[in-house]
Amino acid sequence: MNARRRGNRAAVQAACVAITLFMGVPLYLITLAALSSRDSLNRFPLPLLPTDPSTETMSTFLRSTGVTGGFINSVTVGLGTVVLALLVGVPAGYAVARYAFRGRDTYQLFLLLIRALPIVVLSVPLARIFLDVGMYDTTYAVMLIHTALALPTTVLITAAIFVGVSREQEEAAMIFGASAPQAFLRVVAPQALPGIAAAAMFAFMLSWNEVLGATVLTLNQRTLPAQVLTTLSDSPLAYRFAGGLALVLPAVVFIAVMRRYLLNMWGTTLR
């Protein structure tokens, strides 16, 4: 029994190492290429250790036209998407978890079907609507479509978290004089905070990485991924690596900041 337990533990650890390498090696290679000189990128075989570090390519990329504005637009749209998705998705997830109403299962299935729609199905009709109302080529338009894409995930994640919060604790708070909103804010929300943080992380990542909708809905107010897609398609390889690092690094920083608030599905606090 002990040998089998040790074997299972070793298998889990090996799987964790494999997943870490699968996720970390591409990040390392992109960072290495973006912070290397152009001559080192043309060598064969390519060195796996930094032998000729240089910030020339990265600094040139950051000074390129539209990069700074695209970064500001991406941060604005990402944070706005998180706020809107939580404002709408958290109450919806609470309602799905707490109240039994007709069509609840159908509603959750409908949420998944909305998420399965191709982005072009939403972006092209919305582009026409935004043209008519004067919102085309604005960050607000991109924010709205990203919120629409993030809402299904936000509702389902928060609903799953609220199911795990004891209803008796909420009822006890109301017995002692708390109103329903006060019971939610003081009892339910603190316990569901890790799940809400996870939903916020997914919403930000979705907004940060989304390209097609931002490209269709904007011309001069594009997010950083849309800007990189349109300007670096014919650029040298070194600038593509620099653009990749510029896209990945803010998302990694956001995850690192939100990590302390996350709780995995088995209730283990991440530290």
C-alpha positions, 0 to 999 in steps of 0.5 A: 500500500505504501509503495503504491501510494509513493508511486501515485505521488511520484506520478502526480509530481512527474505530471506537474513537472511535465505541465510546468515544462510544457507551459514554461519552456515556450515562455522562456524561449520567447523571452530569450529570443526577445532579449537576444541580439539579432546576430544570435537569432541567426546562429545555428544551432540556437543557444538555449542560454543567454550568450549575447543579451541585448535590449535593442530589439525590445526597446525598438519594438516598444518605441514603434508607432501604436505600441504604447497606445495599444498597451494602454487600450489593452489594459483599459479594455481588460480592466473594464471587461473584468469590472463589467463581467463581475458586476453582471456575472456575480449576481447571475451566478449567485442567482443560479446557485441559490434559487431553483427556477424553471429553465435553470439547466437550460439557461446554463446550457445556453450560456455555454452555447453563447461561448461556443459561438465564433467571435466573427458571428458577434463582431460583424453585426456589432460593428454595424450597430456601433457604427450607427450609434457612434461607438465604432473605433472606441475602446468601449465597443471592444470592452462590450464584446469582450464582456459578452464573451467573458460573461458565460465563464464568469456566471458558471465559475461564480455559480459553482463557488456559491454552491459551496458556500453554506446557505445556513451561514447566510441565513444565520446572518439574516436572523441576527439582523443583517439584510440580504445584501449585507449577508451577501457582502459580509458572509458569502462574498468573503468565502467566494472571493477566490472563485471571484478572483478566478473569474476575474482572471479568466475575464482579463486573460480572454480580453487580453488575448482576443484579437479578431473582435478588436481588429474588426471593431477598431481602426485607430484605437486597437488593443495591443494584440490587434496592433501586433497582428496588423503591424508585425505580420511582415516584420523581421523575426526578432520583432515578432519575438519582442511582440510575443513577449510584450503580449505575454508578460502583462498577463503573467504579471496579472496572474501573479498578482491574482494568484494569492486570491485563488482557490482551486476546486479542492479547497487548497489555498495557493501561496 
